Amino acid sequence: MTTTILHNARLIDGTGADPVADAVVVIDDGKITYAGTADGAPQSDDSATKIDVGGNTVTPGFFDCHVHLSLPGTKGSPIMAAMVPPSYRYFELIDRLKVTIESGVTTVRDLMGIDVGVREAVANGLVEGPRLLVADKMFSQTGGHADFHIPSGIDGSGLVGGLLVDSVDEARRHVRGLLRDGIDVVKVASSGGVTSPSDDPDWLGARVDIVSALVEEAHNYGGRKVAAHAIGFAGIQAAVQGGVHSVEHGYALNDDLRQEMVERGQFLVPTLIETLKPDTATPQAKAKSEKWHALAHESLQASVEAGIKVAVGTDAGLVPDHGATLGELGALVKFGGMSPMDAIVAGTRTSAELCDLGDKLGTLEAGKLADVVVVKGDPLADIDSLADHNNILLVLKEGRTASNRGAYAL
């Protein structure tokens, strides 16, 4: 048995409990067997690897529940995907995966763009990266958020991962194929979007009957969940009443829909750092983003106060860069009125629950997988410090070292 002990640590365990000032975390064969006070720690033998983390803070590995690894963020243009062979685009993923896990994010939910092969390549150790949950495609109707057919006649829908369905039967047939392929989550656009060229966030996307059909099929094929891109009111209403597991963005929520989400146990993934810069993909996107990003900032605190379960997601690859995830925690504090501890819980325990991984990840408790991050200083005193990669000193994924900026002896 391989044992690793982190000591001289400040423990934030992801449950929302008060920090433990002088803490120890014990990892045996990739699982946590103890996390708590030094006084209560079990005796260890001489074969254990003991790491003095210098009084820095130990947290669970973080989640990003809304990314697009196939998109470049500010480091390129989505149009370039049309200029290279598909094989080239897979090699582009290597750095995006690496920078994500090195930022302290050990699990991501990719909601359009990469397929199950990328997930398996990471799981089998062919490439380093966070644990992946993948949707592969995003459903919408013709002319909706996944329709990237432009007036020149070029159709980029398939290139970005769009899947167009215009009837319930089409939706059922296509989602069954994706579920057969082994996707982890279904993505549907029930509203228009900012980046998409032919619609607006106010417009209704996939109707309730299509959303509920996708929810039914996903439930029947392995208990998978459905995430809905939903920005405007009509789209949010269709998503909520169609029974999705999570509303992505949710900027135009009103109090009635907030209450309905609470009653249904649905999650909100507000993607705030996406709204801190204009979407410059097209002139139309820039104009739309100015309106909708302001609404996002105004809306979130009411959703938090209503008691909606808020998870962390960023839309990384679209506007934010990959690896920028933990800046979302500061935005939850600034715009959502969360405490720094609440924001950390959103990025750990609540996000794990959204991803149906709450029994394995999200908190530092005995029996959980040892996804562990050592953070410089006290993030409760400066939540924005988490966004600086230099402050992410050590990242363990299932007890294995994924990043070691702190140069600890492992």
C-alpha positions in Angstrom: 0.0 0.0 0.0 1.2 3.5 -0.9 0.6 6.1 1.7 1.0 9.9 1.3 0.5 12.3 4.3 0.0 16.0 3.9 0.6 17.8 7.2 1.1 21.3 8.6 -1.9 22.1 6.5 -4.9 24.4 6.8 -7.9 22.2 5.7 -10.9 23.4 3.8 -12.7 20.1 3.2 -15.4 21.2 0.8 -18.3 20.5 3.1 -18.7 24.1 4.3 -17.3 23.3 7.7 -15.0 25.7 9.4 -11.3 25.4 8.3 -9.0 23.2 10.4 -5.9 25.2 11.3 -3.4 22.3 12.0 -4.6 19.5 9.8 -3.5 16.3 8.2 -4.7 14.5 5.1 -3.9 10.8 4.7 -4.0 9.2 1.3 -3.8 5.4 0.8 -3.7 4.0 -2.7 -5.4 7.0 -4.3 -8.2 7.3 -1.6 -8.5 9.6 1.4 -8.5 7.7 4.6 -8.3 10.6 7.0 -8.7 14.4 6.8 -8.9 16.3 10.1 -6.9 17.6 13.0 -3.3 16.6 13.5 -4.2 15.4 17.0 -6.7 12.9 15.7 -4.6 11.6 12.8 -3.7 7.9 12.7 -0.2 6.7 13.4 1.9 6.3 10.3 4.8 4.0 9.5 8.2 5.0 8.1 7.3 4.0 4.6 4.7 6.8 4.2 5.6 9.8 2.1 5.2 12.8 4.4 4.7 16.2 2.8 5.0 19.4 4.9 2.8 21.9 3.0 4.1 24.8 5.0 0.8 26.0 6.6 -0.8 26.4 3.2 -4.4 25.4 2.5 -5.6 22.0 1.3 -8.8 21.8 -0.6 -10.6 19.2 -2.7 -10.0 19.2 -6.5 -12.2 21.7 -8.2 -14.7 21.2 -11.0 -15.6 23.1 -14.1 -19.0 21.9 -15.1 -19.2 23.8 -18.4 -16.2 23.8 -20.8 -15.5 23.4 -24.5 -12.1 21.9 -24.9 -12.4 21.9 -28.7 -12.5 25.8 -28.7 -9.5 28.0 -28.2 -10.6 30.8 -25.9 -8.5 33.9 -26.6 -5.6 31.9 -28.0 -7.1 31.5 -31.5 -10.2 31.6 -33.5 -12.9 28.9 -33.8 -12.7 29.5 -37.6 -9.3 27.9 -37.6 -10.9 24.6 -36.9 -12.1 24.6 -40.5 -8.5 25.1 -41.8 -6.8 22.0 -40.3 -7.4 18.3 -40.5 -9.4 16.8 -37.5 -6.2 15.0 -36.3 -4.5 18.4 -35.7 -7.4 19.5 -33.5 -6.8 16.5 -31.2 -3.2 17.6 -30.6 -4.5 21.1 -29.7 -6.3 19.5 -26.8 -3.0 18.4 -25.1 -2.1 21.9 -23.7 -5.7 22.8 -22.9 -6.1 19.6 -20.8 -2.7 20.3 -19.1 -3.3 23.9 -18.2 -6.8 23.0 -16.8 -5.6 20.4 -14.4 -2.6 22.5 -13.4 -5.0 25.2 -12.4 -6.5 22.9 -9.7 -9.4 21.6 -11.7 -9.5 17.8 -11.6 -12.9 17.2 -13.2 -14.6 18.9 -16.1 -17.9 18.5 -17.9 -17.4 19.2 -21.6 -20.7 20.3 -23.0 -20.0 20.1 -26.7 -17.0 19.5 -28.9 -15.1 16.4 -27.7 -16.2 12.8 -27.9 -15.8 9.8 -25.6 -12.5 8.9 -27.2 -10.8 12.0 -25.6 -12.4 11.0 -22.2 -11.0 7.5 -22.5 -7.5 8.7 -23.6 -7.3 10.7 -20.4 -8.7 8.0 -18.2 -6.2 5.5 -19.6 -3.2 7.8 -19.1 -2.5 8.5 -22.8 -2.6 12.2 -22.1 -2.6 14.1 -18.8 -5.7 16.0 -17.9 -8.7 16.3 -15.6 -11.3 13.6 -15.4 -13.8 14.2 -18.3 -17.5 14.0 -18.6 -18.6 14.6 -22.2 -21.7 15.5 -24.1 -20.1 15.4 -27.6 -23.0 17.2 -29.3 -25.4 20.1 -28.6 -29.0 19.7 -29.8 -31.0 22.6 -31.2 -33.6 23.2 -33.9 -32.8 24.5 -37.3 -31.9 28.2 -36.9 -31.1 27.7 -33.2 -28.1 28.0 -31.1 -26.3 24.9 -32.6 -27.0 26.0 -36.2 -23.8 27.5 -37.6 -25.0 27.7 -41.2 -24.1 31.1 -42.5 -25.3 33.1 -45.5 -22.3 32.2 -47.6 -23.6 28.6 -47.7 -20.9 27.3 -45.3 -22.3 25.1 -42.5 -20.1 24.9 -39.5 -22.7 23.2 -37.2 -21.0 19.8 -37.3 -17.6 21.3 -37.0 -18.4 22.9 -33.6 -20.5 20.0 -32.4 -24.1 21.1 -33.3 -26.8 18.6 -33.9 -30.0 19.9 -35.4 -33.3 18.2 -34.7 -36.8 19.6 -35.6 -39.1 17.0 -34.1 -39.4 14.8 -31.0 -38.8 11.7 -33.0 -35.6 13.1 -34.5 -34.4 14.1 -31.0 -35.1 10.6 -29.6 -33.3 8.9 -32.4 -30.2 11.0 -32.3 -29.8 11.1 -28.6 -30.1 7.3 -28.4 -27.2 7.1 -30.8 -25.1 9.3 -28.6 -26.1 7.4 -25.5 -25.2 4.2 -27.2 -21.7 5.7 -27.9 -21.3 6.3 -24.1 -21.8 10.0 -23.5 -22.0 11.1 -19.9 -24.5 14.0 -20.3 -26.9 15.4 -22.9 -26.7 19.0 -24.0 -29.6 20.9 -25.5 -30.1 24.5 -26.4 -33.6 25.7 -25.3 -32.8 29.3 -26.0 -30.9 31.2 -28.6 -27.4 32.3 -27.9 -24.8 35.1 -28.0 -22.2 33.4 -30.3 -24.7 31.7 -32.6 -25.2 33.7 -35.9 -28.9 33.2 -36.6 -30.8 33.7 -33.3 -31.0 35.7 -30.1 -31.0 34.7 -26.4 -34.6 35.9 -26.2 -35.7 33.4 -28.7 -37.2 30.0 -27.8 -34.9 27.1 -28.8 -35.8 23.5 -28.2 -39.4 23.3 -27.1 -40.6 21.6 -23.9 -41.6 18.5 -25.8 -38.2 18.0 -27.3 -36.5 18.8 -24.0 -38.6 16.4 -22.1 -38.1 13.7 -24.7 -34.3 14.1 -24.3 -34.7 13.9 -20.5 -36.7 10.8 -20.8 -34.3 9.0 -23.1 -31.3 10.0 -21.0 -33.0 8.7 -17.9 -33.9 5.4 -19.5 -30.4 4.9 -21.1 -28.3 4.7 -17.9 -29.7 7.5 -15.8 -27.8 10.2 -17.6 -28.7 13.9 -17.1 -29.6 16.8 -19.4 -27.9 20.2 -19.3 -29.7 23.1 -21.1 -28.1 26.2 -22.6 -30.8 28.7 -21.6 -30.2 32.4 -21.4 -33.5 34.1 -22.1 -36.8 33.6 -20.2 -38.6 31.5 -22.8 -35.7 29.1 -23.0 -35.2 28.9 -19.3 -38.9 28.1 -18.8 -38.7 25.3 -21.4 -35.6 23.9 -19.8 -37.0 24.0 -16.3 -40.4 22.6 -17.2 -38.9 20.0 -19.5 -37.1 18.6 -16.5 -33.4 19.3 -17.2 -30.8 18.6 -14.4 -29.0 21.9 -14.9 -29.7 25.3 -16.4 -26.6 26.7 -18.0 -26.3 30.5 -17.9 -29.9 31.3 -16.7 -29.5 35.0 -17.0 -33.2 35.9 -17.4 -34.5 33.8 -14.5 -37.5 35.4 -12.6 -38.6 34.6 -9.1 -41.3 32.1 -10.2 -38.8 30.1 -12.2 -36.3 30.3 -9.4 -38.8 28.8 -7.0 -39.6 26.1 -9.5 -36.0 25.2 -9.9 -35.6 24.9 -6.1 -38.7 22.7 -5.9 -37.4 20.4 -8.7 -33.8 20.3 -7.3 -32.3 21.7 -10.5 -28.9 23.2 -10.6 -27.7 26.6 -12.0 -24.4 26.9 -13.7 -24.1 30.7 -14.2 -20.8 30.9 -16.2 -19.9 34.4 -14.9 -16.3 34.8 -16.1 -17.7 34.4 -19.6 -19.5 37.6 -19.1 -16.5 39.7 -18.0 -15.4 40.3 -21.6 -17.4 40.9 -24.8 -17.9 37.9 -27.1 -15.9 39.0 -30.1 -16.6 35.9 -32.3 -18.7 38.1 -34.6 -20.0 41.8 -34.6 -23.4 40.4 -33.8 -22.1 38.4 -30.8 -20.3 41.5 -29.5 -23.6 43.5 -29.6 -25.6 40.8 -28.0 -23.0 40.1 -25.2 -23.2 43.7 -24.0 -26.9 43.3 -23.1 -26.8 39.8 -21.8 -23.6 40.0 -19.8 -25.0 42.9 -17.8 -28.2 40.9 -17.1 -26.1 38.0 -15.8 -24.4 40.2 -13.2 -27.8 41.6 -12.1 -29.5 38.2 -11.9 -27.3 35.9 -10.0 -27.7 37.2 -6.4 -31.5 36.6 -6.5 -30.9 33.1 -7.7 -28.4 32.4 -4.8 -30.8 34.0 -2.3 -33.7 31.8 -3.6 -31.7 28.7 -2.7 -31.0 27.4 -6.1 -28.0 24.9 -6.1 -25.2 26.8 -7.9 -22.3 24.9 -9.4 -19.2 26.2 -11.1 -18.8 26.4 -14.9 -17.1 28.9 -17.1 -17.7 28.2 -20.8 -13.9 28.0 -21.1 -12.8 27.9 -24.7 -15.5 30.3 -25.9 -14.7 33.6 -24.2 -12.6 32.5 -21.2 -9.3 30.7 -21.6 -8.8 27.2 -20.5 -7.4 27.1 -17.0 -9.2 30.3 -15.9 -11.8 28.3 -14.0 -11.1 29.4 -10.4 -11.6 33.0 -11.3 -15.3 32.0 -11.3 -15.2 31.7 -7.5 -14.4 35.4 -7.1 -17.1 36.2 -9.5 -19.6 34.2 -7.5 -18.6 36.3 -4.4 -18.7 39.6 -6.3 -22.0 39.2 -8.3 -23.8 36.4 -6.4 -23.2 37.6 -2.8 -21.7 34.3 -1.8 -19.1 34.0 1.0 -15.7 32.8 -0.1 -16.5 29.5 1.6 -19.8 29.2 -0.2 -18.0 29.7 -3.5 -15.5 27.0 -2.7 -18.3 24.6 -1.9 -20.0 25.5 -5.2 -16.8 24.5 -7.0 -16.3 21.3 -5.1 -19.2 19.6 -3.3 -22.1 21.1 -5.2 -20.4 20.6 -8.6 -19.7 17.0 -7.7 -23.4 16.5 -6.9 -24.3 18.0 -10.2 -22.0 15.6 -12.0 -23.4 12.6 -10.0 -20.0 12.2 -8.4 -20.8 13.3 -4.9 -20.2 9.8 -3.5 -16.6 9.8 -4.9 -15.4 13.4 -5.1 -16.1 17.0 -4.0 -15.0 16.8 -0.4 -12.0 15.6 1.6 -13.5 12.8 3.6 -12.5 9.2 4.3 -13.4 7.0 1.4 -13.4 9.6 -1.3 -11.0 9.7 -4.2 -7.9 11.7 -3.4 -8.3 14.7 -5.7 -6.5 17.2 -3.6 -5.2 20.8 -4.2 -2.7 22.7 -2.1 -3.3 26.4 -2.4 -0.9 29.1 -1.3 -2.1 31.1 1.7 -5.7 31.5 2.8 -8.3 31.6 -0.1 -11.0 32.6 2.4 -9.1 35.9 3.0 -8.5 36.4 -0.8 -10.8 34.3 -3.0 -9.4 35.9 -6.1 -5.9 34.5 -5.3 -7.2 31.1 -6.6 -7.3 32.5 -10.1 -3.5 33.0 -10.1 -1.9 29.7 -11.2 1.2 30.5 -9.2 -0.8 30.0 -6.1 -1.8 26.4 -7.0 1.1 24.7 -5.4 0.2 21.0 -5.8 -2.5 19.1 -7.6 -3.2 15.4 -6.9 -5.7 13.4 -9.0 -6.6 10.1 -7.3 -3.4 10.5 -5.2 -1.1 10.9 -8.3 0.8 14.1 -8.9 -0.6 16.2 -11.8 1.2 19.4 -10.9 3.8 20.4 -8.3 4.7 24.1 -8.5 5.5 24.0 -4.8 8.3 21.6 -5.5 7.2 19.3 -2.7 9.2 16.1 -2.2 6.9 13.4 -3.6 
